[in-house]
Amino acid sequence: MNVIEIASFGGPDVLRLTTRPMPVAGVGEVLIRVAASGVNRPDVLQRAGMYPAPAGASDIPGLEIAGTIVNGDVQALQGASLQVGDRVCALVAGGGYAEYCVAPVGQCLPVPQGLSDIEAASLPETFFTVWSNVFDRGGLKAGETLLLQGGTSGIGVTAIQMAKALGAHVIATAGSDTKCEACLALGADHAINYKTQDFQAEALRLTGGNGVDVVLDMVAGSYVAKEVQCLAEDGRLVIIAVQGGVQGEINAALVMRKRLTITGSTLRARPVAFKEGIAKACLQHVWPLLETGRIKPVVHSVFAAVDDGHASGSGASRAHVLMESNQHVGKIILTWSAA
């Protein structure tokens, strides 16, 4: 099968189209013929040598796919109400940049009615992450306010729509006025240009000085101290990435006085059973919103994976260049077949 592998750690040009043996589904797994693969920030970090695949996972990048079940563990398929030939999307720990990929049955979900494979491939990584961190760890409830850092990222466009659909208020940050307008168009109540405005002061102003209930932070570093300042009493700060650095200072006395919770997580190395629980929650609470159009996939660009003759480099390389430019709004997708 065709795959995109990391030939050596480095820039986007180290992504190389090659062939590998087709993987074989084991107990509790299915083999999926991949139509489309999502491109995510962790793929970029893995390519740069900063985010190794977990033990036992494929070294091929790619954490989310959509396609058709070819074969697999019959008993597990029956337990999940799936069968060979079904169109599914899946969260995987690696191996997504390939024509075929093995996935745990519990991490597969049916493609929501009315969505293409390209749209479906944009769902698992971001939707699982947002549900787990904003609603499970962060405990966001209807009527509360979410401050979302990076509102036009794949995580951001998902979190805005999901939080609004489930009754919360959303303040999103973005790096330009154009991106702020995109956040508002997706349903955010307010958008803050962090390059021209102080998000801490604006969040407090917009909440009448009360502060926000939950912060979803993909920056960390110096942002953490400011987020503690703009959290309401009993507020929750959830850190899911450290693009601004791993070190930060906080006012511990303020954390105590406000009774704040500071937490964080990564998803890739968590057990299948944990991810299966997220899948079930998404199927129950979020998939109906996708099928009725209350939440819509936001796909910015699509690149053909088998595209090594392009003047600007392979499709995967150009997808990574776009990811690192931070010029996209929503998801970036690789395609392996018509979808």
Backbone torsions as a table, in degrees:
resi	resn	phi	psi	omega
1	MET	NA	155.8	174.3
2	ASN	-79.1	140.0	176.0
3	VAL	-141.7	161.7	168.9
4	ILE	-107.4	117.3	179.8
5	GLU	-113.4	163.9	175.5
6	ILE	-93.0	104.0	-175.0
7	ALA	-65.9	-37.0	174.9
8	SER	-163.5	160.6	-178.5
9	PHE	-70.4	137.3	-179.5
10	GLY	164.0	-149.7	-177.2
11	GLY	-78.8	-176.5	-176.8
12	PRO	-57.0	-25.1	-177.0
13	ASP	-73.2	-6.6	177.7
14	VAL	-81.6	-8.5	175.9
15	LEU	-74.3	124.9	-170.6
16	ARG	-129.7	132.1	173.1
17	LEU	-77.5	125.6	179.8
18	THR	-149.2	-172.7	177.4
19	THR	-120.0	147.5	176.5
20	ARG	-137.6	159.5	172.6
21	PRO	-62.5	146.4	177.9
22	MET	-66.5	134.8	178.8
23	PRO	-70.8	161.8	-178.6
24	VAL	-118.7	129.8	179.5
25	ALA	-71.2	135.3	177.6
26	GLY	-103.6	-161.2	179.7
27	VAL	-62.8	130.0	179.0
28	GLY	76.7	12.3	-175.4
29	GLU	-124.0	164.3	173.3
30	VAL	-131.6	154.3	172.2
31	LEU	-100.1	128.3	-177.2
32	ILE	-116.2	129.5	169.4
33	ARG	-80.1	113.1	-169.2
34	VAL	-81.0	128.2	173.0
35	ALA	-96.6	-35.2	-177.1
36	ALA	-151.3	147.2	-179.8
37	SER	-126.8	135.1	175.5
38	GLY	-79.1	145.8	175.8
39	VAL	-107.9	128.0	-175.4
40	ASN	-132.8	162.1	-179.7
41	ARG	-55.1	-39.3	177.2
42	PRO	-59.5	-29.2	176.4
43	ASP	-62.6	-40.1	179.4
44	VAL	-65.4	-42.7	179.2
45	LEU	-65.7	-39.5	178.0
46	GLN	-63.6	-42.6	179.4
47	ARG	-60.9	-33.5	-179.1
48	ALA	-84.3	-1.6	179.6
49	GLY	84.1	17.0	-175.8
50	MET	-108.1	1.3	-175.8
51	TYR	-151.6	79.0	-175.7
52	PRO	-66.8	151.8	176.6
53	ALA	-65.1	145.2	176.8
54	PRO	-61.6	158.2	178.5
55	ALA	-55.7	130.9	178.4
56	GLY	88.5	-11.7	179.9
57	ALA	-87.4	156.7	177.3
58	SER	-62.7	145.1	174.9
59	ASP	-79.9	-9.8	175.8
60	ILE	-69.7	132.7	179.8
61	PRO	-70.6	170.8	177.3
62	GLY	113.4	119.0	-173.6
63	LEU	-113.6	-2.2	179.8
64	GLU	-151.7	142.6	-176.1
65	ILE	-143.7	164.3	168.4
66	ALA	-140.7	143.5	-179.6
67	GLY	174.5	-151.3	-173.4
68	THR	-120.7	135.2	177.6
69	ILE	-68.5	125.5	-179.9
70	VAL	-94.3	-46.7	177.8
71	ASN	-163.9	177.7	178.6
72	GLY	161.4	-171.2	-179.4
73	ASP	-67.3	108.2	-173.8
74	VAL	-60.4	-44.2	-178.5
75	GLN	-62.8	-42.9	179.2
76	ALA	-65.5	-40.2	177.6
77	LEU	-60.7	-45.2	179.9
78	GLN	-62.0	-40.0	179.3
79	GLY	-64.4	-26.8	-179.8
80	ALA	-97.7	5.2	-177.9
81	SER	58.1	39.4	176.1
82	LEU	-121.6	162.8	178.2
83	GLN	-151.1	163.7	176.9
84	VAL	-56.0	135.1	-178.5
85	GLY	98.4	-13.3	179.7
86	ASP	-71.1	143.9	171.2
87	ARG	-84.5	126.3	-177.8
88	VAL	-137.1	162.1	164.7
89	CYS	-120.1	152.7	-172.2
90	ALA	-147.6	145.9	169.3
91	LEU	-91.4	130.6	179.7
92	VAL	-130.5	159.7	-179.6
93	ALA	-87.5	0.4	-179.8
94	GLY	159.4	167.9	177.1
95	GLY	91.8	6.5	-174.5
96	GLY	-75.0	-22.7	179.2
97	TYR	-85.1	66.6	-175.9
98	ALA	-158.5	160.1	179.8
99	GLU	-72.5	-24.5	175.6
100	TYR	-136.1	144.3	-177.2
101	CYS	-147.2	141.3	175.3
102	VAL	-93.0	138.5	179.2
103	ALA	-139.1	144.6	171.3
104	PRO	-61.8	137.5	-178.6
105	VAL	-56.9	-39.1	-177.6
106	GLY	-66.6	-14.4	178.4
107	GLN	-101.4	9.4	177.2
108	CYS	-101.3	139.6	175.5
109	LEU	-131.1	146.8	177.2
110	PRO	-62.6	143.7	175.2
111	VAL	-62.0	124.6	-179.6
112	PRO	-55.8	140.7	-178.2
113	GLN	-54.1	130.8	177.3
114	GLY	92.7	-6.4	-178.5
115	LEU	-98.8	146.2	174.3
116	SER	-80.1	168.7	175.3
117	ASP	-63.4	-35.9	178.1
118	ILE	-61.6	-46.1	178.3
119	GLU	-65.3	-40.7	-178.9
120	ALA	-64.5	-34.7	179.7
121	ALA	-67.2	-16.2	179.3
122	SER	-84.7	-2.6	-169.6
123	LEU	-92.7	-52.2	-162.5
124	PRO	-57.9	-53.6	-174.5
125	GLU	-60.0	-47.5	-176.4
126	THR	-76.7	-40.3	-178.2
127	PHE	-69.2	-41.0	176.0
128	PHE	-62.4	-43.8	-177.7
129	THR	-63.7	-46.6	-178.4
130	VAL	-65.4	-45.4	-179.2
131	TRP	-60.9	-46.7	-176.2
132	SER	-63.6	-39.3	-171.9
133	ASN	-95.0	-39.8	-178.8
134	VAL	-79.7	-41.6	-173.1
135	PHE	-99.1	-39.4	177.7
136	ASP	-78.5	-63.3	-177.3
137	ARG	-73.1	-43.9	-178.0
138	GLY	-79.7	-21.3	177.3
139	GLY	62.6	32.0	-179.6
140	LEU	-62.1	132.9	-178.5
141	LYS	-121.0	160.7	175.3
142	ALA	-55.7	136.6	179.7
143	GLY	91.5	-16.0	178.2
144	GLU	-86.0	170.2	-178.1
145	THR	-115.0	130.5	177.1
146	LEU	-105.5	128.2	168.2
147	LEU	-99.6	120.0	-173.5
148	LEU	-114.9	118.1	177.0
149	GLN	-86.3	128.6	178.4
150	GLY	81.5	59.9	-171.3
151	GLY	-69.4	-16.5	-178.8
152	THR	-105.0	4.1	173.3
153	SER	-70.9	172.4	175.6
154	GLY	-57.9	-43.8	175.8
155	ILE	-62.8	-42.9	-174.9
156	GLY	-62.8	-48.2	-177.4
157	VAL	-65.7	-29.4	176.6
158	THR	-72.3	-47.2	-176.8
159	ALA	-64.1	-39.8	178.3
160	ILE	-57.8	-52.5	-174.8
161	GLN	-67.8	-41.2	-177.1
162	MET	-67.4	-44.5	-179.7
163	ALA	-63.8	-42.0	179.2
164	LYS	-66.8	-43.0	-178.6
165	ALA	-62.6	-28.6	-178.6
166	LEU	-99.7	16.1	166.1
167	GLY	94.1	12.1	179.9
168	ALA	-96.4	165.4	171.6
169	HIS	-95.8	147.5	-175.1
170	VAL	-130.8	128.2	167.8
171	ILE	-113.8	120.3	-178.1
172	ALA	-113.2	147.4	172.4
173	THR	-108.2	151.9	177.4
174	ALA	-156.0	166.5	-170.6
175	GLY	-95.8	9.0	176.9
176	SER	-157.4	161.7	177.4
177	ASP	-64.4	-35.5	178.6
178	THR	-63.5	-42.5	178.2
179	LYS	-68.8	-34.4	175.4
180	CYS	-62.3	-40.6	177.3
181	GLU	-62.7	-37.1	177.7
182	ALA	-64.3	-39.2	177.1
183	CYS	-61.5	-44.2	179.5
184	LEU	-64.8	-39.3	179.8
185	ALA	-64.8	-27.9	178.4
186	LEU	-80.6	-10.6	176.3
187	GLY	121.9	-5.1	178.5
188	ALA	-58.9	141.8	178.5
189	ASP	-73.7	-34.6	179.3
190	HIS	-145.2	151.7	176.5
191	ALA	-134.3	135.4	-176.6
192	ILE	-116.2	124.7	173.2
193	ASN	-80.5	104.0	-173.4
194	TYR	-69.4	-12.7	178.5
195	LYS	-83.7	-20.5	-178.7
196	THR	-120.4	-9.3	-178.6
197	GLN	-131.2	153.3	174.8
198	ASP	-86.3	110.0	-173.7
199	PHE	-63.7	-31.5	178.6
200	GLN	-63.2	-50.4	-179.2
201	ALA	-64.0	-40.5	-179.1
202	GLU	-67.6	-41.1	179.5
203	ALA	-62.7	-39.8	177.8
204	LEU	-68.7	-40.3	179.0
205	ARG	-63.5	-44.1	-176.3
206	LEU	-68.7	-21.1	178.5
207	THR	-105.1	17.6	179.1
208	GLY	62.6	28.1	179.7
209	GLY	86.0	-5.9	-176.8
210	ASN	-77.0	-29.0	-177.5
211	GLY	91.7	172.2	-178.0
212	VAL	-97.6	157.8	-177.2
213	ASP	-85.5	-37.5	-178.1
214	VAL	-136.3	139.3	171.1
215	VAL	-118.8	128.0	170.9
216	LEU	-103.5	113.5	-169.9
217	ASP	-115.1	123.8	174.9
218	MET	-110.4	10.3	-174.5
219	VAL	-110.0	-49.4	-176.3
220	ALA	61.5	-141.4	-179.2
221	GLY	54.2	-132.5	-176.9
222	SER	-68.9	-15.2	-180.0
223	TYR	-66.4	-30.0	-171.9
224	VAL	-60.9	-43.9	-179.7
225	ALA	-61.3	-40.5	-179.6
226	LYS	-70.5	-35.1	179.4
227	GLU	-67.8	-37.3	175.3
228	VAL	-60.5	-38.7	179.9
229	GLN	-65.3	-35.4	-173.7
230	CYS	-99.3	10.3	174.0
231	LEU	-83.3	143.9	174.7
232	ALA	-75.7	171.7	173.3
233	GLU	-58.6	140.4	-176.2
234	ASP	62.1	23.3	179.6
235	GLY	-73.9	161.4	-177.4
236	ARG	-128.3	127.2	176.6
237	LEU	-109.0	122.5	-178.5
238	VAL	-117.5	119.2	-178.5
239	ILE	-103.8	125.2	-178.2
240	ILE	-122.8	-2.4	175.8
241	ALA	-160.2	163.5	-174.7
242	VAL	-129.8	49.6	-177.7
243	GLN	-64.4	-20.9	178.5
244	GLY	-99.3	6.7	179.1
245	GLY	115.5	157.9	-175.8
246	VAL	-91.8	-11.2	-177.9
247	GLN	-104.8	139.7	176.8
248	GLY	-161.1	152.6	178.6
249	GLU	-106.3	147.6	176.8
250	ILE	-133.2	158.1	173.7
251	ASN	-88.1	97.9	-176.0
252	ALA	-63.3	-32.7	179.0
253	ALA	-65.1	-37.1	178.2
254	LEU	-68.1	-38.5	176.0
255	VAL	-57.8	-42.9	-179.5
256	MET	-69.5	-46.0	-177.1
257	ARG	-62.8	-38.3	-178.8
258	LYS	-87.6	-7.2	-177.6
259	ARG	59.3	49.3	-175.1
260	LEU	-83.3	154.2	172.0
261	THR	-115.1	124.3	176.3
262	ILE	-114.9	120.6	-175.0
263	THR	-142.3	177.2	179.1
264	GLY	-171.2	170.2	179.8
265	SER	-163.9	161.0	163.5
266	THR	-123.4	154.8	-172.7
267	LEU	-107.2	-33.1	-166.9
268	ARG	-57.4	-41.4	-174.6
269	ALA	-91.1	1.7	-179.4
270	ARG	-69.9	154.0	-177.7
271	PRO	-63.7	157.3	178.5
272	VAL	-57.2	-40.1	-178.0
273	ALA	-60.5	-37.8	178.3
274	PHE	-65.7	-46.4	-179.7
275	LYS	-67.2	-33.4	176.8
276	GLU	-62.5	-37.7	176.8
277	GLY	-63.1	-39.4	176.7
278	ILE	-65.6	-42.0	179.7
279	ALA	-58.2	-44.7	-179.5
280	LYS	-63.1	-40.3	179.0
281	ALA	-65.3	-42.2	178.6
282	CYS	-64.2	-41.7	179.3
283	LEU	-61.3	-38.6	-178.0
284	GLN	-76.8	-44.7	-169.3
285	HIS	-100.6	-28.5	-170.3
286	VAL	-109.7	-38.7	-177.8
287	TRP	-57.9	-39.6	176.2
288	PRO	-60.8	-32.2	178.8
289	LEU	-70.5	-34.1	175.7
290	LEU	-69.3	-40.6	-176.2
291	GLU	-72.6	-24.2	176.6
292	THR	-94.1	-3.1	177.9
293	GLY	83.7	5.4	177.6
294	ARG	-69.6	-28.3	171.3
295	ILE	-122.5	135.9	-177.6
296	LYS	-127.5	138.2	174.1
297	PRO	-60.9	142.5	178.0
298	VAL	-117.2	102.5	-179.0
299	VAL	-106.6	119.3	-178.0
300	HIS	-83.6	-47.8	-175.6
301	SER	-146.6	149.6	178.4
302	VAL	-126.8	130.8	179.4
303	PHE	-123.0	140.2	173.9
304	ALA	-75.5	125.8	-178.1
305	ALA	-65.1	-42.1	179.4
306	VAL	-91.5	84.4	-171.2
307	ASP	-148.2	41.3	-172.2
308	ASP	-75.2	-3.5	178.9
309	GLY	-94.8	2.0	-177.7
310	HIS	-70.5	143.0	-176.1
311	ALA	-63.1	-26.7	-177.5
312	SER	-99.3	17.5	179.1
313	GLY	100.9	176.7	-176.6
314	SER	-65.9	161.7	178.7
315	GLY	-59.8	-42.7	179.5
316	ALA	-64.6	-42.0	179.0
317	SER	-62.1	-44.1	-179.6
318	ARG	-68.1	-31.9	175.1
319	ALA	-63.9	-40.8	179.5
320	HIS	-70.4	-36.5	175.4
321	VAL	-59.2	-44.7	178.5
322	LEU	-63.7	-43.8	179.2
323	MET	-57.1	-44.6	-177.3
324	GLU	-74.8	-17.7	178.2
325	SER	-76.2	-19.7	-177.1
326	ASN	60.2	26.5	179.7
327	GLN	-95.3	-3.0	-175.7
328	HIS	-88.4	156.6	172.1
329	VAL	-122.5	104.6	-177.9
330	GLY	102.5	-151.3	-168.5
331	LYS	-97.3	155.4	175.6
332	ILE	-117.0	132.4	-171.4
333	ILE	-127.8	142.1	169.1
334	LEU	-102.8	140.0	177.1
335	THR	-113.8	145.1	178.9
336	TRP	-114.8	-18.6	178.1
337	SER	-158.9	171.0	179.3
338	ALA	-60.5	139.2	-178.1
339	ALA	-139.7	NA	NA
